[in-house]
Amino acid sequence: MAMAVRCACNATVFTASASSLLRQPRSIKLSQFCETKLGERSSFLSAKISRSSSNFGREFVFVTRSAMAASFENGGILDSKSPSPSLFDGTPRLYYSSRCPYAQRVWVAVKYKGLNEIECIEISLSDKPVWYKEKVYPVGKVPALEHDGKVTGESMDLLTYLDEHFGGPKLTPTEESKKQAAAEILEYSDTFNKLGFTGLSMKNSTPDEIGAVVAPAFDFLENALGKFSSEGPFFLGDFGLVDIAYAPFIERFEIAFGEIRNYDIKAGRPKLAKWIEAVDKVEAYSSTKCERKFLLELYKKMLDGDYFVRVGVVPDQSNSGGKPVAAN
Ligand SMILES: N[C@@H](CCC(=O)N[C@@H](CS)C(=O)NCC(=O)O)C(=O)O
């Protein structure tokens, strides 16, 4: 598919698009891309692309001709060179980055609920558009949702917000026993992430030493997955909020622990292994996944540069002889 795109279209414009498509192969209507010459017809075509975006899995939203040109050159991601899309015109918009696990949560929810009325706009985190912080979301983080004349963030809050204000399948359970289980498992989510990033940051430790730190986190999941396992492979039996909250992080931990720290998160945890298999079959989730190789390289780079220590997610271990300090 990428070859056909390259042959039929302007090479400069489509090399970037094709590579982003390669990251996430999709069933794309080639004619829509091939007709797009960024010329007189671009407004019409942008509308056409935007309207049929739900067919793509990954949404492309191009509001102006120049925004379209800029985002095509950057694989559909708006960066510092891209003009802002329309703001506060009544269209709900999700701002996200496919590499951000927090934003991925909300993106999955939008897809799972089939909310085609929400425009999903991917922005570059390494070359963020200035207008994002100035005009859209002063906090400057993704995800953020524009709806009803305001912009709000925080992935977990947004999942609940989507469930309360939009249609589609419910993410939150209605049964009392499941509500309580969901609250308990979700309460652990920040601790889980922190322990995971702490373990990954243990550069000078053996897999056993790393395991001693992170095993409780993965054991917690294995145990939680046992609660409703007679009803299905997901945390509460059926796919929902809890799965969405954990999936993007488990996706990254599975790759980075296995391939960088030589620690297999699934070993001795059959329910977790089954959950990973099951969640991969949920199209709304699997279609948001970055390519494994891309995430591996990203995490190698982040861990080499002590990213999680620098941003304060993980305590500095430089004064502890390379051994972990508690992540609470
Ligand atoms: N607590 C927030 C965390 C969001 C977050 O940290 N997002 C990161 C990307 S993964 C971000 O936008 N960082 C700002 C930046 O990279 O400039 C949530 O759950 O939504």
The ligand as a Tripos MOL2 file, in Angstrom:
@<TRIPOS>MOLECULE
LIG
   20    19     1     0     0
SMALL
NO_CHARGES

@<TRIPOS>ATOM
      1 N1         -1.7590   12.8980   34.4940 N.3       1 LIG1
      2 C1         -1.8420   13.1730   33.0970 C.3       1 LIG1
      3 C2         -0.4940   12.8880   32.4740 C.3       1 LIG1
      4 C3         -0.4180   13.3380   31.0150 C.3       1 LIG1
      5 C4          1.0320   13.4560   30.5640 C.2       1 LIG1
      6 O1          1.9700   13.4140   31.3750 O.2       1 LIG1
      7 N2          1.2270   13.6280   29.2670 N.am      1 LIG1
      8 C5          2.5700   13.8460   28.7750 C.3       1 LIG1
      9 C6          2.8970   12.9540   27.5910 C.3       1 LIG1
     10 S1          2.8600   11.2420   27.9890 S.3       1 LIG1
     11 C7          2.6760   15.2740   28.2510 C.2       1 LIG1
     12 O2          1.8050   15.7730   27.5800 O.2       1 LIG1
     13 N3          3.7880   15.9290   28.5680 N.am      1 LIG1
     14 C8          4.0510   17.2650   28.1210 C.3       1 LIG1
     15 C9          5.1020   17.3370   27.1030 C.2       1 LIG1
     16 O3          5.6530   16.3030   26.7400 O.co2     1 LIG1
     17 O4          5.3790   18.4260   26.6420 O.co2     1 LIG1
     18 C10        -2.9560   12.3340   32.4850 C.2       1 LIG1
     19 O5         -3.2850   11.2730   33.0530 O.co2     1 LIG1
     20 O6         -3.5260   12.7470   31.4690 O.co2     1 LIG1
@<TRIPOS>BOND
     1     1     2 1
     2     2     3 1
     3     2    18 1
     4     3     4 1
     5     4     5 1
     6     5     6 2
     7     5     7 1
     8     7     8 1
     9     8     9 1
    10     8    11 1
    11     9    10 1
    12    11    12 2
    13    11    13 1
    14    13    14 1
    15    14    15 1
    16    15    16 2
    17    15    17 1
    18    18    19 2
    19    18    20 1
@<TRIPOS>SUBSTRUCTURE
     1 LIG1         1 GROUP 0 **** ****
